[in-house]
Amino acid sequence: MMQVLGTSWALLLGLMLLMLGNGLQGTLLGVRGEIEGFSTFQMSLVMSAYFAGFLGGSRLAPEMIRRVGHVRVFAALASFISAVLILYPAYTAPWAWTVERMIIGFCFSGVYVTAESWLNNSATNETRGQALALYMFVQVIGIMAAQGILLLGDPAGFVLFIVPSVLVSISFAPILLSVSPTPAFASTKPMSLVALYRASPLSIVGVFLIGGAYSAQFGMAAVFGAKAGLTLPQISLFISMFYVGAVITLYPLGWLSDRVDRRVLIALESAIGGAGALLGLMFGGSYVALLISALIVGGMTNPLYSLLLAYLNDYLDSEQMAAGSSGMLFVNGLGSIGGPLVTGWVMTATGSGGFFTFIAALLFLMALYAIYRMTRRKAAVPVDETGPFAPILMSSTPVAVEAAQEWAQDSVEDATNDDTQDVTTR
């Protein structure tokens, strides 16, 4: 671990500053939109635009990097992010925020691709797992710490918009001045969606649904909190609990997924997550119930992406896995675009509780579909023949996803080789 920190501390510091900026602006917009009198549906358009931009950035950033290089892409996109963050309070209109939010999503996607490429390149086969663990830790800590920064200013003013702009600007320094060499970049062409669906219908349908549930959390939690009348500190802690849940459950559920039928685990996680959302819907008047609900929902939805990806890999050859993960990210992105939009529509029709209604509906639908797929494909892949579980967060780009899969596969191969050597020695 210390070796990874010694070689990658500058990259990890820069990434944490980026996550601070991104986590702060997402929550801040939800709160400021309520202050400005934006309707729930208008805010859902604003929040959805981020995911549309992020999806576009993840598709176009690799080509930009190949044409002009990592350094120029990172510097250009980060500069746009810093500028747009200051523009938010300059003109508070829903259409302007929607355009700016789409630009922000596009730029953050490209910046993450660039930074993750550097981080992956600086790691060796022996340290890649530790680097990915630190990266996930940095992501979660950055977003959670951003909620605390929100309490240091007035969301009705300018200062809290300047802070993320400054954080993103400062993030340039440790990354661009890092001694790590600029990595070579090669993107993977995704498999066709038809081919992916034929390989694993559950993975494709599931990752679409989980994209909607995750984007509803990430994009609309602050809007829900503002509509429900929560105070700023309460909104901050409420959003943090989604990520606390992810940290608590990601590795234990990953360990379990390598030892049981993954379809059963997918159905069980989805049902528990749906029940957690119902808790928030039925007892939303209790702030403690809201925190417990967020903890359960976040703890179940975040690991589901990794689990669905691992289940897809059970039906792919090793040389197809990178292309499969790229296709899964695309489907997840499509679901993410619709998540805030539908959540906003449901909240407009039913009230703030529509936030939990939509998430519960998606998760219960996934659980039912997983059970249905068990009746259509009765023979599961034997546990000892399943592919490895690669723990990743849904905010990761294709670079981090492919690196995580490569590390997980190498770990299994190393363990197999060690077992073979033990048997030979005996």
FENKAWO-V581059 format. One record per pair of residues at least 24 apart in sequence whose ideal C-beta (glycine too) atoms are under 10 Angstrom apart, sorted by the first residue. I is the first residue (numbers start at 1). J is the second residue. Records with the same first field share a line. If there is no record, write none. Layout:
BEGIN
I=J ; J
END
This chain:
BEGIN
1=127 ; 130 ; 131 ; 133 ; 134
2=130
3=123 ; 124 ; 126 ; 127 ; 130 ; 131
4=119 ; 122 ; 123 ; 124 ; 126 ; 127 ; 128 ; 129 ; 130 ; 131 ; 132 ; 133 ; 134 ; 135
5=130 ; 131 ; 134
7=119 ; 122 ; 123 ; 124 ; 127 ; 131 ; 178 ; 179 ; 180
8=118 ; 119 ; 120 ; 121 ; 122 ; 123 ; 127 ; 130 ; 131 ; 134 ; 135 ; 178 ; 180
9=134 ; 174 ; 178
10=118 ; 122 ; 173 ; 174 ; 175 ; 176 ; 177 ; 178 ; 179 ; 180
11=115 ; 116 ; 118 ; 119 ; 120 ; 121 ; 122 ; 131 ; 134 ; 135 ; 138 ; 174 ; 175 ; 178 ; 180
12=115 ; 119 ; 131 ; 134 ; 135 ; 137 ; 138 ; 174 ; 175
13=138 ; 170 ; 171 ; 173 ; 174 ; 175 ; 178
14=74 ; 78 ; 111 ; 115 ; 118 ; 119 ; 138 ; 168 ; 170 ; 171 ; 172 ; 173 ; 174 ; 175 ; 176 ; 177 ; 178
15=111 ; 112 ; 115 ; 116 ; 118 ; 119 ; 134 ; 135 ; 138 ; 139 ; 142 ; 171 ; 174 ; 175
16=135 ; 137 ; 138 ; 139 ; 141 ; 142 ; 143 ; 145 ; 167 ; 171 ; 174
17=138 ; 142 ; 164 ; 166 ; 167 ; 168 ; 169 ; 170 ; 171 ; 172 ; 173 ; 174 ; 175
18=78 ; 81 ; 108 ; 111 ; 112 ; 115 ; 138 ; 139 ; 142 ; 164 ; 167 ; 168 ; 170 ; 171 ; 172 ; 175
19=108 ; 112 ; 138 ; 139 ; 140 ; 141 ; 142 ; 143 ; 144 ; 145 ; 146 ; 167 ; 171 ; 395
20=138 ; 141 ; 142 ; 143 ; 144 ; 145 ; 146 ; 148 ; 149 ; 163 ; 164 ; 167 ; 168 ; 170 ; 171
21=78 ; 81 ; 82 ; 85 ; 104 ; 108 ; 142 ; 146 ; 149 ; 163 ; 164 ; 165 ; 166 ; 167 ; 168 ; 169 ; 170 ; 171
22=50 ; 81 ; 85 ; 104 ; 105 ; 108 ; 111 ; 112 ; 139 ; 142 ; 143 ; 146 ; 164 ; 167 ; 168 ; 218 ; 395
23=139 ; 140 ; 141 ; 142 ; 143 ; 144 ; 145 ; 146 ; 147 ; 149 ; 150 ; 164 ; 167 ; 218 ; 239 ; 240 ; 243 ; 395
24=85 ; 142 ; 143 ; 145 ; 146 ; 147 ; 148 ; 149 ; 150 ; 160 ; 161 ; 163 ; 164 ; 165 ; 167 ; 168
25=50 ; 81 ; 84 ; 85 ; 88 ; 100 ; 101 ; 104 ; 108 ; 146 ; 150 ; 160 ; 161 ; 163 ; 164 ; 165 ; 167 ; 168
26=50 ; 101 ; 104 ; 143 ; 146 ; 147 ; 164 ; 218 ; 219 ; 221 ; 222 ; 239
27=143 ; 146 ; 147 ; 149 ; 150 ; 155 ; 160 ; 218 ; 221 ; 222 ; 223 ; 225 ; 226 ; 232 ; 235 ; 236 ; 238 ; 239 ; 240
28=85 ; 88 ; 89 ; 146 ; 149 ; 150 ; 153 ; 155 ; 160 ; 161 ; 163 ; 164 ; 222
29=88 ; 97 ; 100 ; 101 ; 104 ; 155 ; 161 ; 219 ; 222 ; 223
30=155 ; 219 ; 220 ; 221 ; 222 ; 223 ; 224 ; 225 ; 226 ; 227 ; 235 ; 239
31=150 ; 155 ; 156 ; 160 ; 222 ; 223 ; 225 ; 226 ; 230 ; 232 ; 235 ; 236
32=88 ; 89 ; 92 ; 97 ; 155 ; 156 ; 157 ; 160 ; 161 ; 222 ; 226
33=92 ; 94 ; 97 ; 155 ; 222 ; 223 ; 226 ; 227
34=155 ; 222 ; 223 ; 225 ; 226 ; 227 ; 229
35=92 ; 154 ; 155 ; 156 ; 226
36=89 ; 92 ; 93 ; 94 ; 97 ; 156
37=92
38=92 ; 93 ; 94 ; 97 ; 223 ; 226
39=94 ; 344 ; 347 ; 348
40=220 ; 223 ; 224 ; 226 ; 227 ; 343 ; 344 ; 345 ; 346 ; 347 ; 348 ; 349 ; 351 ; 352 ; 354 ; 355
41=94 ; 340 ; 341 ; 343 ; 344 ; 345 ; 347 ; 348 ; 349
42=93 ; 94 ; 95 ; 97 ; 98 ; 223 ; 344 ; 348
43=94 ; 97 ; 98 ; 219 ; 220 ; 222 ; 223 ; 226 ; 227 ; 340 ; 343 ; 344 ; 347
44=216 ; 219 ; 220 ; 223 ; 339 ; 340 ; 341 ; 342 ; 343 ; 344 ; 345 ; 346 ; 347 ; 348
45=94 ; 95 ; 97 ; 98 ; 101 ; 340 ; 341 ; 344
46=88 ; 94 ; 95 ; 96 ; 97 ; 98 ; 99 ; 100 ; 101 ; 102 ; 219 ; 223 ; 340 ; 344
47=97 ; 98 ; 101 ; 105 ; 215 ; 216 ; 218 ; 219 ; 220 ; 221 ; 222 ; 223 ; 339 ; 340 ; 341 ; 343 ; 344
48=98 ; 101 ; 102 ; 105 ; 215 ; 219 ; 220 ; 336 ; 337 ; 338 ; 339 ; 340 ; 341 ; 342 ; 343 ; 344
49=97 ; 98 ; 99 ; 100 ; 101 ; 102 ; 103 ; 104 ; 105 ; 106 ; 219 ; 337 ; 340 ; 341
50=98 ; 100 ; 101 ; 102 ; 103 ; 104 ; 105 ; 106 ; 108 ; 109 ; 215 ; 218 ; 219 ; 336 ; 337 ; 340
51=101 ; 102 ; 105 ; 109 ; 211 ; 212 ; 214 ; 215 ; 218 ; 219 ; 332 ; 333 ; 334 ; 335 ; 336 ; 337 ; 338 ; 339 ; 340 ; 341
52=98 ; 101 ; 102 ; 105 ; 106 ; 333 ; 334 ; 336 ; 337 ; 338
53=99 ; 100 ; 101 ; 102 ; 103 ; 104 ; 105 ; 106 ; 107 ; 108 ; 109 ; 110 ; 337
54=102 ; 104 ; 105 ; 106 ; 107 ; 108 ; 109 ; 110 ; 112 ; 215 ; 333 ; 336 ; 337 ; 395 ; 397
55=105 ; 106 ; 109 ; 211 ; 329 ; 330 ; 332 ; 333 ; 334 ; 336 ; 337
56=102 ; 105 ; 106 ; 109 ; 110 ; 333
57=102 ; 103 ; 104 ; 105 ; 106 ; 107 ; 108 ; 109 ; 110 ; 111 ; 112 ; 113 ; 333 ; 397
58=105 ; 106 ; 109 ; 110 ; 112 ; 113 ; 187 ; 326 ; 329 ; 330 ; 333 ; 397 ; 398 ; 399
59=106 ; 109 ; 187 ; 190 ; 326 ; 329 ; 330 ; 333 ; 398
60=106 ; 109 ; 110 ; 113
61=106 ; 107 ; 109 ; 110 ; 111 ; 112 ; 113 ; 114 ; 117 ; 185 ; 187 ; 397 ; 398 ; 399
62=110 ; 113 ; 114 ; 117 ; 185 ; 186 ; 187 ; 188 ; 397 ; 398 ; 399
63=185 ; 187
64=110 ; 113 ; 114
65=110 ; 113 ; 114 ; 117 ; 182 ; 183 ; 185 ; 187
66=184 ; 185 ; 186 ; 187
69=114 ; 182 ; 185
70=113 ; 114 ; 115 ; 117 ; 118 ; 121 ; 175 ; 176 ; 182 ; 183 ; 184 ; 185
71=114 ; 118 ; 175 ; 176 ; 182
72=114
73=107 ; 110 ; 111 ; 113 ; 114 ; 117 ; 185
74=107 ; 110 ; 111 ; 112 ; 113 ; 114 ; 115 ; 117 ; 118 ; 171 ; 172 ; 175 ; 176
75=111 ; 114 ; 172 ; 175 ; 176
76=107 ; 110 ; 111
77=103 ; 104 ; 106 ; 107 ; 108 ; 109 ; 110 ; 111 ; 112 ; 113 ; 114 ; 168
78=107 ; 108 ; 110 ; 111 ; 114 ; 115 ; 168 ; 169 ; 171 ; 172 ; 175 ; 176
79=107 ; 168 ; 169 ; 172
80=104 ; 106 ; 107 ; 108 ; 110 ; 111 ; 168
81=105 ; 106 ; 107 ; 108 ; 110 ; 111 ; 164 ; 165 ; 168 ; 169 ; 171
82=107 ; 162 ; 164 ; 165 ; 166 ; 167 ; 168 ; 169 ; 170 ; 171 ; 172
83=107 ; 165 ; 168 ; 169
84=161 ; 165 ; 168
85=160 ; 161 ; 162 ; 163 ; 164 ; 165 ; 166 ; 167 ; 168 ; 169
86=158 ; 161 ; 162 ; 164 ; 165 ; 166
87=161 ; 165
88=158 ; 160 ; 161 ; 164 ; 165
89=155 ; 156 ; 157 ; 158 ; 159 ; 160 ; 161 ; 162
90=158 ; 161
101=219
104=168
105=336 ; 337
107=168
108=168 ; 395 ; 397
109=333 ; 395 ; 397 ; 398
110=397
111=168 ; 171 ; 172 ; 175 ; 397
112=139 ; 395 ; 396 ; 397 ; 398 ; 399 ; 400
113=185 ; 187 ; 396 ; 397 ; 398 ; 399 ; 400
114=175 ; 182 ; 183 ; 185 ; 397 ; 399
115=171 ; 175 ; 178 ; 397 ; 399 ; 400
116=183 ; 396 ; 397 ; 398 ; 399 ; 400 ; 401 ; 402 ; 403
117=182 ; 183 ; 184 ; 185 ; 186 ; 397 ; 399 ; 400 ; 403
118=175 ; 176 ; 178 ; 180 ; 181 ; 182 ; 183 ; 399
119=175 ; 178 ; 180 ; 183 ; 399 ; 400 ; 403
120=183 ; 399 ; 400 ; 402 ; 403 ; 404 ; 406 ; 407
121=180 ; 181 ; 182 ; 183 ; 184 ; 185 ; 399 ; 403
122=178 ; 179 ; 180 ; 181 ; 183
123=180 ; 403 ; 407
125=406 ; 407 ; 410 ; 411 ; 414
126=407 ; 410 ; 414
127=407
128=403 ; 404 ; 406 ; 407 ; 408 ; 410 ; 411
129=390 ; 391 ; 403 ; 404 ; 407 ; 408 ; 410 ; 411
130=407
131=400 ; 403 ; 407
132=390 ; 391 ; 392 ; 396 ; 400 ; 403 ; 404 ; 406 ; 407 ; 408
133=251 ; 391 ; 404 ; 407
135=392 ; 393 ; 396 ; 400 ; 403 ; 404
136=246 ; 247 ; 250 ; 251 ; 391 ; 392 ; 393 ; 395 ; 396 ; 400 ; 404
137=247
139=243 ; 246 ; 392 ; 393 ; 395 ; 396 ; 400
140=240 ; 242 ; 243 ; 244 ; 246 ; 247 ; 250 ; 302 ; 393 ; 395
141=243 ; 247
142=167 ; 243
143=218 ; 239 ; 240 ; 242 ; 243 ; 246 ; 393 ; 395
144=236 ; 237 ; 239 ; 240 ; 241 ; 242 ; 243 ; 244 ; 247
145=240
146=236 ; 239 ; 240
147=222 ; 232 ; 233 ; 235 ; 236 ; 237 ; 238 ; 239 ; 240 ; 241 ; 243
148=233 ; 236 ; 237 ; 240
149=236
150=222 ; 232 ; 233 ; 235 ; 236 ; 239
151=231 ; 232 ; 233 ; 235 ; 236 ; 237
153=232
154=232
155=222 ; 226 ; 232 ; 235
183=399
185=399
186=322
187=322 ; 326 ; 398 ; 399 ; 402
188=320 ; 321 ; 322 ; 323 ; 324 ; 325 ; 326 ; 327 ; 398 ; 401 ; 402
189=322 ; 323 ; 326 ; 327
190=322 ; 323 ; 324 ; 325 ; 326 ; 327 ; 328 ; 329 ; 330 ; 331 ; 398
191=312 ; 316 ; 320 ; 321 ; 322 ; 323 ; 324 ; 325 ; 326 ; 327 ; 328 ; 330
192=323 ; 327
193=327 ; 328 ; 330 ; 331 ; 334
195=316 ; 320 ; 323 ; 324 ; 327
196=312 ; 315 ; 316 ; 320 ; 323 ; 324 ; 326 ; 327 ; 328 ; 330 ; 331
197=327 ; 331
198=315
199=312 ; 313 ; 314 ; 315 ; 316 ; 320 ; 324 ; 327
200=263 ; 308 ; 309 ; 311 ; 312 ; 313 ; 314 ; 315 ; 316 ; 324 ; 328 ; 373 ; 377
201=369 ; 372 ; 373 ; 376 ; 377
202=262 ; 263 ; 266 ; 267 ; 308 ; 311 ; 312 ; 315 ; 366 ; 369 ; 370 ; 372 ; 373 ; 374 ; 376 ; 377
203=262 ; 266 ; 307 ; 308 ; 309 ; 310 ; 311 ; 312 ; 313 ; 314 ; 315 ; 316 ; 324 ; 327 ; 328 ; 331 ; 373
204=308 ; 312 ; 327 ; 328 ; 331 ; 332
205=308 ; 331 ; 335 ; 365 ; 366 ; 369 ; 370 ; 372 ; 373
206=263 ; 266 ; 270 ; 304 ; 305 ; 307 ; 308 ; 309 ; 311 ; 312 ; 328 ; 331 ; 332 ; 335 ; 365 ; 366 ; 367 ; 369 ; 370 ; 373
207=304 ; 305 ; 308 ; 309 ; 311 ; 312 ; 327 ; 328 ; 329 ; 330 ; 331 ; 332 ; 333 ; 334 ; 335 ; 366 ; 394
208=308 ; 328 ; 331 ; 332 ; 333 ; 334 ; 335 ; 336 ; 338 ; 362 ; 366
209=270 ; 301 ; 304 ; 308 ; 331 ; 332 ; 335 ; 339 ; 361 ; 362 ; 363 ; 365 ; 366 ; 369
210=266 ; 269 ; 270 ; 273 ; 300 ; 301 ; 302 ; 303 ; 304 ; 305 ; 307 ; 308 ; 331 ; 332 ; 335 ; 336 ; 339 ; 362 ; 363 ; 366 ; 394
211=305 ; 328 ; 329 ; 330 ; 331 ; 332 ; 333 ; 334 ; 335 ; 336 ; 337 ; 338 ; 339 ; 362 ; 394
212=332 ; 334 ; 335 ; 336 ; 337 ; 338 ; 339 ; 340 ; 341 ; 342 ; 343 ; 358 ; 359 ; 361 ; 362 ; 363 ; 365
213=270 ; 273 ; 274 ; 277 ; 297 ; 300 ; 301 ; 302 ; 304 ; 335 ; 336 ; 339 ; 343 ; 358 ; 359 ; 360 ; 361 ; 362 ; 363 ; 365 ; 366 ; 394
214=242 ; 297 ; 298 ; 301 ; 302 ; 304 ; 305 ; 332 ; 335 ; 336 ; 339 ; 359 ; 362 ; 393 ; 394 ; 395
215=332 ; 333 ; 335 ; 336 ; 337 ; 338 ; 339 ; 340 ; 341 ; 342 ; 343 ; 394
216=277 ; 297 ; 301 ; 336 ; 338 ; 339 ; 340 ; 341 ; 342 ; 343 ; 344 ; 346 ; 347 ; 354 ; 355 ; 356 ; 358 ; 359 ; 362
217=242 ; 243 ; 277 ; 294 ; 297 ; 298 ; 301 ; 302 ; 339 ; 340 ; 343 ; 355 ; 359 ; 394
218=242 ; 243 ; 336 ; 339 ; 340 ; 394 ; 395
219=336 ; 339 ; 340 ; 341 ; 343 ; 344
220=339 ; 340 ; 341 ; 342 ; 343 ; 344 ; 346 ; 347 ; 352 ; 354 ; 355 ; 358 ; 359
221=294 ; 297 ; 298 ; 343 ; 355 ; 359
223=340 ; 343 ; 344 ; 347 ; 352 ; 355
224=280 ; 284 ; 290 ; 343 ; 347 ; 352 ; 353 ; 354 ; 355 ; 356
225=290 ; 352 ; 355
226=352
227=347 ; 351 ; 352 ; 353 ; 354 ; 355
228=280 ; 284 ; 285 ; 287 ; 290 ; 351 ; 352 ; 353 ; 355
229=352
230=287 ; 290 ; 352
231=287
234=287 ; 290 ; 291
237=287 ; 290 ; 291 ; 294
238=280 ; 287 ; 290 ; 291 ; 293 ; 294 ; 295
239=294 ; 298
240=291 ; 294 ; 295 ; 298
241=290 ; 291 ; 292 ; 293 ; 294 ; 295 ; 296 ; 297 ; 298 ; 299
242=293 ; 294 ; 295 ; 296 ; 297 ; 298 ; 299 ; 301 ; 302
243=294 ; 295 ; 298 ; 299 ; 302 ; 393
244=291 ; 294 ; 295 ; 298 ; 299
245=273 ; 276 ; 292 ; 293 ; 294 ; 295 ; 296 ; 297 ; 298 ; 299 ; 300 ; 301 ; 302 ; 303
246=295 ; 297 ; 298 ; 299 ; 300 ; 301 ; 302 ; 303 ; 391 ; 393 ; 394
247=298 ; 299 ; 302 ; 393
248=295 ; 298 ; 299 ; 302 ; 303
249=295 ; 296 ; 298 ; 299 ; 300 ; 301 ; 302 ; 303
250=299 ; 302 ; 303 ; 306 ; 307 ; 389 ; 391 ; 392 ; 393
251=303 ; 389 ; 391
252=299 ; 303
253=299 ; 300 ; 302 ; 303 ; 304 ; 306 ; 307 ; 389 ; 391
254=303 ; 306 ; 307 ; 310 ; 388 ; 389 ; 390 ; 391 ; 392 ; 408
255=389 ; 391
256=303 ; 307 ; 389
257=303 ; 306 ; 307 ; 310 ; 311 ; 383 ; 386 ; 388 ; 389 ; 391
258=310 ; 383 ; 384 ; 386 ; 387 ; 388 ; 389 ; 408 ; 412
259=383 ; 384 ; 386 ; 389
260=380 ; 383 ; 386
261=311 ; 374 ; 380 ; 381 ; 382 ; 383 ; 386
262=307 ; 308 ; 310 ; 311 ; 312 ; 314 ; 370 ; 380 ; 381 ; 383 ; 386 ; 387 ; 389
263=307 ; 311 ; 370 ; 371 ; 373 ; 374 ; 377 ; 380 ; 381
264=370 ; 371 ; 374 ; 380
265=303 ; 304 ; 307 ; 310 ; 311 ; 370
266=304 ; 307 ; 308 ; 311 ; 366 ; 367 ; 369 ; 370 ; 371 ; 373 ; 374
267=366 ; 367 ; 368 ; 369 ; 370 ; 371 ; 372 ; 373 ; 374
268=300 ; 367 ; 370
269=299 ; 300 ; 301 ; 302 ; 303 ; 304 ; 307 ; 363 ; 366 ; 367 ; 370
270=300 ; 301 ; 304 ; 307 ; 362 ; 363 ; 364 ; 365 ; 366 ; 367 ; 368 ; 369 ; 370 ; 371
271=300 ; 363 ; 364 ; 366 ; 367 ; 368 ; 370 ; 371
272=296 ; 297 ; 299 ; 300 ; 363 ; 367
273=297 ; 298 ; 299 ; 300 ; 301 ; 302 ; 303 ; 304 ; 359 ; 360 ; 362 ; 363 ; 364 ; 366 ; 367
274=300 ; 301 ; 356 ; 359 ; 360 ; 361 ; 362 ; 363 ; 364 ; 365 ; 366 ; 367 ; 368
275=300 ; 360 ; 363 ; 364 ; 367
276=300 ; 301 ; 356 ; 359 ; 360 ; 363
277=301 ; 355 ; 356 ; 357 ; 358 ; 359 ; 360 ; 361 ; 362 ; 363 ; 364
278=356 ; 357 ; 359 ; 360 ; 363 ; 364
279=356 ; 360
280=353 ; 355 ; 356 ; 357 ; 359 ; 360
281=350 ; 352 ; 353 ; 354 ; 355 ; 356 ; 357 ; 358 ; 359 ; 360
282=353 ; 356
284=351 ; 352 ; 353 ; 355 ; 356
290=356
293=356 ; 359 ; 360
294=356
297=356 ; 359 ; 360 ; 363
300=363
301=359 ; 362 ; 363 ; 366 ; 394
302=391 ; 392 ; 393 ; 394 ; 395
303=389 ; 391 ; 392 ; 393 ; 394
304=363 ; 366 ; 394
305=329 ; 332 ; 391 ; 392 ; 393 ; 394 ; 395 ; 396 ; 401
306=389 ; 390 ; 391 ; 392 ; 393 ; 394 ; 396 ; 401 ; 404 ; 405 ; 408
307=389 ; 391
308=332 ; 366 ; 370
309=387 ; 389 ; 390 ; 392 ; 401 ; 404 ; 405
310=386 ; 387 ; 388 ; 389 ; 390 ; 391 ; 405 ; 408
311=370 ; 373 ; 380 ; 381 ; 386 ; 387 ; 389
312=387
313=381 ; 386 ; 387 ; 388 ; 389 ; 390 ; 405 ; 408 ; 409
314=380 ; 381 ; 382 ; 385 ; 386 ; 387
315=377 ; 381 ; 387
316=387
318=387 ; 405 ; 409 ; 413
321=387 ; 390 ; 401 ; 402 ; 405 ; 406 ; 408 ; 409
322=398 ; 401 ; 402 ; 405 ; 406
323=402
324=405
325=390 ; 392 ; 398 ; 401 ; 402 ; 404 ; 405
326=398 ; 401 ; 402
328=398 ; 401
329=394 ; 396 ; 397 ; 398 ; 401 ; 402
330=398
332=394
333=394
335=362
336=394
386=412
387=412
388=412 ; 413 ; 415
END
